[in-house]
Each structure stands twice: as structure tokens, then as C-alpha cells.
């Protein structure tokens, strides 16, 4: 009888696992998070679609260009063969690389110097200078084209590398970005370096610059990409096709009778390779630089 009673008790009493299962609250569905994921997915698709269409068009024949299908009916590599066999493409590629590289190096040096001076030196009028530099961000580039052109013409800079580069050798955005990052460098480090006998240039180069590497990387990438894709000013200041940059050179595939979109898209696809490589290699510096700049702003 005792055995049967015990069995009955066990049958009536729920197990501890069953109690735990009953007492565990049902997981709540976070519909807001699902909505965010959906919006991010849709935004990502919208941003990728132009690139996908560019790549698709680069593999199409001319009669297929105006078909909106992403998969070509008759894929071909003739467009890439034509563009790569055209010696002008390599010249344009080299021009863009030279101009973007030199401009990037100059921005990193000049913007960091000015940002360091405005941040770590106390002199009368430094806030006025800083505001004057920032005020140039409110001037549209289109309004500066005519003064730049007149300056280039009077100084003989038309159809030269220098004429293309000089407007972007230093930027207000870069100065602002570097000043914000130099604010994070403790003044105690600067004073200790001065006590050790370092001059200001040595302090800037050996103490301050290593502490703002994320900002330097972000600035370098932004400037390089901006000059790599620049179109309006290089188009205005150059007439010699040997000095064309890639964006300007690709427009020569357009003629009065017909725009050869398949060749333009092929050249654009090839032109995105360096920028894609740079972004993939330095993307963590871009994200970190932008986030920290925003927090310090």
C-alpha cells in the first residue's frame, strides 16, 4: 500500500522540471528590433543596387544596356578588354592615383599641424581663426570654381597637376577633425615632453600624432576617396586628355550620337577597386574615427 501511495503522490505532484517550465515566462517578441532589421536590410539593398547595376551593365552588349535586368542575357568581357587595351585608361588611373595620394599626404600634415596649433597653443584670436576656417564649410564649391580658375590662369597652373591639387591640399573639415582629436591628448603629456627638451615640432610628431591615429586614418581615407572621385574641378582646369583623372576621362566614352554606357560602367567598376580595397583594409579606422569625432564634437 505504501508503494502505491508513493506512486500516486509522484503522479499527482509535478516534477521540478515541469514547474520550471510552467513558471518560465514566454519570450516576448521584440517587434521594434525586427522593424529596425527590416529597415536596415531595405536600406542596404537600396545602396547596393546602383553598384549591382553598374557591374551588370559592364558585362552587357550595347543593345542590352537599357534593359533593367540585373543578369545579362549574353554576358561578355569585351567591354573590359576594350577599356584595358585603351592606353588612356592607365594614364587616367595614374593621374588619379598621383593626385589623390599627394593631396592626402598634404591634408594629413597641414590639417594636423593647424589643428594641433589651434588646440594646444594659447594665442590671441585663435577662436576667431578657428571660426573663420569653419565658416568656409558653408561656401558651396560651385562658388569657388571661378576664383580658383582665375588664380590658376594667372599663375599658369592650367593643365598641370598642381592646378588640380591646390584647392584641396588643406581642408576645413580636416582641421576641425584633427582639433577635436587633439583635445583628447592630455596637456600633461605635452608639458612633460617640453620639460624633456623636445621642441614643438618634435612634440607634435612623436607625442601627439601617435595618439590620434584613428583620426589620421579616417581623414586620409576621406580625403583620398574625395579626390579619387572628384569631377567638377579637374574637368574645368584641364584640357589635355593626358592629365584627365578617371572620372573626367570616362566621360570621353560619350559622343554626340551615342553614350557608351557599357564602357563608362566598365571603367567605373575598375575605378572602384582601389577604393574598395582601402575601405576593407581600414574600415575599422573609419568607423572609430567618425564615432569618436562625433562624440567629441
C-alpha positions in Angstrom: 0.0 0.0 0.0 2.8 2.4 0.8 4.4 1.8 -2.5 1.1 2.5 -4.4 0.6 5.7 -2.3 4.0 6.9 -3.2 3.4 6.3 -6.8 0.1 8.2 -6.6 1.9 11.1 -5.0 4.5 11.2 -7.7 1.8 11.1 -10.3 0.0 14.0 -8.7 3.0 16.1 -7.9 4.6 17.8 -10.9 8.3 17.4 -11.3 10.7 20.3 -10.7 11.4 20.5 -14.4 7.7 20.8 -15.2 7.3 23.6 -12.5 10.3 25.4 -14.0 8.8 25.1 -17.5 5.5 26.4 -16.3 7.0 29.3 -14.3 9.3 30.4 -17.1 7.8 33.5 -18.9 7.1 33.2 -22.6 9.7 35.1 -24.6 8.5 38.5 -25.8 8.9 39.3 -29.4 10.7 42.5 -29.9 8.9 43.8 -32.9 10.8 47.1 -32.8 14.1 45.2 -33.3 12.6 43.3 -36.2 11.5 46.6 -37.8 15.0 48.0 -37.4 16.5 45.0 -39.0 14.0 45.2 -41.9 14.7 48.9 -42.4 18.5 48.2 -42.4 18.0 45.4 -44.9 16.0 47.6 -47.2 18.5 50.5 -46.9 21.4 48.1 -47.6 19.6 46.8 -50.7 18.9 50.3 -52.0 22.6 51.3 -51.5 23.9 48.1 -53.2 21.6 48.3 -56.2 23.5 51.0 -58.1 26.7 49.0 -57.7 25.0 45.8 -58.8 23.5 47.6 -61.8 26.9 49.1 -62.7 28.5 45.7 -62.6 25.7 44.2 -64.6 25.9 46.8 -67.3 29.7 46.4 -67.6 29.0 42.8 -68.9 26.3 43.8 -71.4 26.4 44.4 -75.1 25.3 47.9 -76.2 21.8 46.7 -77.2 21.2 45.3 -73.7 22.2 48.4 -71.8 18.7 49.8 -71.5 17.3 46.5 -70.2 16.8 46.8 -66.5 17.5 43.1 -65.8 20.5 42.6 -63.5 21.6 39.4 -65.2 22.8 40.0 -68.7 21.3 37.8 -71.4 24.6 37.4 -73.1 27.5 38.2 -70.7 30.6 39.4 -72.3 34.1 40.6 -71.3 34.6 42.7 -74.5 34.0 45.9 -72.5 36.8 45.1 -70.1 39.1 44.1 -72.9 38.4 47.3 -74.8 38.9 49.6 -71.7 42.1 47.8 -70.6 43.6 47.8 -74.0 42.9 51.6 -74.3 46.2 53.1 -73.1 44.4 56.2 -71.9 42.8 54.4 -69.1 46.1 53.6 -67.4 47.1 57.2 -67.8 43.9 58.4 -66.2 44.3 55.8 -63.4 47.9 57.0 -62.7 46.8 60.7 -62.7 44.0 59.9 -60.2 46.4 57.9 -58.0 49.1 60.6 -58.0 46.7 63.5 -57.3 44.8 61.6 -54.6 47.9 60.4 -52.9 49.7 63.7 -52.8 46.6 65.6 -51.7 46.0 63.0 -48.9 49.5 63.4 -47.6 49.3 67.2 -47.6 46.0 67.1 -45.8 47.3 64.8 -43.1 50.3 67.1 -42.5 48.7 70.5 -42.8 45.4 69.8 -41.1 47.1 68.1 -38.2 49.6 71.0 -37.8 46.8 73.6 -37.8 44.6 71.5 -35.6 47.4 71.0 -33.1 48.2 74.7 -33.0 44.6 75.7 -32.5 44.2 73.2 -29.7 47.4 73.3 -27.7 48.6 76.9 -28.2 47.1 79.9 -26.5 47.4 83.0 -28.6 45.1 86.0 -29.1 42.4 85.4 -31.8 42.7 81.7 -32.1 39.0 81.2 -31.7 38.4 83.8 -34.5 40.8 81.9 -36.7 39.1 78.6 -35.9 35.6 80.1 -36.7 36.9 81.6 -39.9 38.2 78.3 -41.0 34.9 76.5 -40.2 32.9 79.3 -41.9 34.5 78.1 -45.2 32.4 74.9 -44.9 29.3 77.0 -45.6 30.6 78.1 -49.0 29.5 75.8 -51.9 32.2 74.5 -54.1 30.5 75.9 -57.2 31.0 79.4 -55.9 34.7 78.9 -55.5 35.3 77.5 -59.0 35.6 80.9 -60.7 38.1 82.3 -58.2 40.1 79.1 -58.4 40.1 79.2 -62.2 41.2 82.8 -62.4 44.0 82.1 -59.9 45.2 79.1 -61.8 45.1 81.0 -65.1 47.1 84.0 -63.7 49.7 81.7 -62.1 50.0 79.4 -65.1 48.6 76.4 -63.4 46.1 75.3 -66.1 46.7 71.8 -67.4 49.0 70.9 -64.5 48.9 68.5 -61.6 49.4 71.5 -59.2 46.3 73.2 -60.7 44.2 70.2 -60.0 45.5 69.7 -56.5 45.9 73.1 -54.9 42.3 73.7 -53.8 42.3 70.5 -51.7 45.7 70.5 -50.1 44.1 71.6 -46.9 40.5 71.4 -45.8 38.4 73.0 -43.1 36.8 69.6 -42.2 40.2 68.1 -41.7 41.3 70.9 -39.5 38.2 70.6 -37.4 38.5 66.8 -37.1 42.1 67.0 -36.0 41.5 69.8 -33.5 38.7 67.7 -31.9 41.0 64.7 -31.6 43.9 66.7 -30.2 41.6 67.8 -27.4 41.8 64.2 -26.2 45.6 64.4 -25.8 46.3 65.3 -22.1 48.2 68.6 -21.7 50.4 66.8 -19.1 52.0 64.8 -21.9 52.8 68.0 -23.8 54.3 69.6 -20.7 56.4 66.5 -19.9 57.8 66.5 -23.4 58.7 70.2 -23.1 60.5 69.5 -19.9 62.4 66.7 -21.6 63.7 69.3 -24.0 61.7 68.5 -27.1 60.7 71.3 -29.4 57.2 71.9 -30.6 57.6 70.0 -33.9 59.1 67.0 -32.1 56.2 67.1 -29.6 53.7 67.2 -32.4 55.3 64.3 -34.3 56.4 62.0 -31.5 53.9 62.6 -28.8 50.6 64.0 -30.2 50.4 62.3 -33.6 50.7 58.7 -32.4 47.8 59.4 -30.0 45.4 60.4 -32.8 46.0 57.6 -35.3 42.3 56.8 -35.7 41.6 60.5 -36.8 44.6 60.4 -39.1 43.4 57.2 -40.8 39.8 58.5 -41.1 41.0 61.8 -42.5 43.3 60.1 -45.0 40.6 57.8 -46.3 38.0 60.6 -46.6 40.4 62.8 -48.5 41.6 60.0 -50.8 38.1 59.0 -51.7 37.0 62.6 -52.2 39.9 63.3 -54.6 39.7 59.9 -56.3 36.0 60.7 -57.3 36.4 64.4 -57.9 34.9 65.6 -61.2 33.9 69.2 -61.5 37.2 71.0 -60.7 39.5 68.5 -62.7 37.1 68.9 -65.6 37.3 72.7 -65.6 41.1 73.1 -65.0 42.3 70.5 -67.6 42.0 70.5 -71.4 44.8 68.0 -72.1 43.4 64.4 -72.1 46.8 63.2 -70.8 46.1 65.0 -67.5 42.5 63.7 -67.1 41.6 61.9 -63.9 39.5 58.8 -64.1 36.0 60.4 -63.6 36.8 63.0 -66.3 38.4 60.5 -68.6 35.4 58.2 -68.5 33.3 61.0 -70.0 35.2 60.7 -73.3 33.3 57.5 -73.9 30.3 59.7 -74.5 29.9 61.0 -78.0 27.3 63.2 -79.6 25.5 60.4 -81.3 25.6 57.9 -78.5 26.6 57.4 -74.9 28.5 54.2 -74.5 27.2 53.4 -71.1 28.6 49.9 -71.1 32.2 51.3 -71.4 31.5 54.0 -68.8 30.2 51.4 -66.3 33.2 49.2 -67.0 35.6 52.0 -66.3 33.7 52.9 -63.2 33.8 49.3 -62.0 37.5 49.2 -62.4 37.9 52.6 -60.7 36.1 51.3 -57.6 38.6 48.6 -57.0 41.2 50.8 -55.1 38.6 52.5 -53.0 37.0 49.1 -52.1 40.4 47.7 -51.1 41.2 50.8 -49.0 37.8 50.6 -47.3 38.0 46.9 -46.5 41.5 47.3 -45.0 40.9 50.5 -43.0 37.2 50.3 -42.3 37.7 49.9 -38.5 39.7 53.2 -38.5 36.9 54.9 -40.5 34.2 53.8 -38.0 36.3 54.6 -35.0 37.3 57.9 -36.3 33.8 59.0 -37.2 32.3 57.8 -33.9 35.0 59.5 -31.8 34.8 62.7 -33.8 31.1 62.7 -33.3 31.4 62.1 -29.5 34.0 64.9 -29.2 32.0 67.3 -31.5 
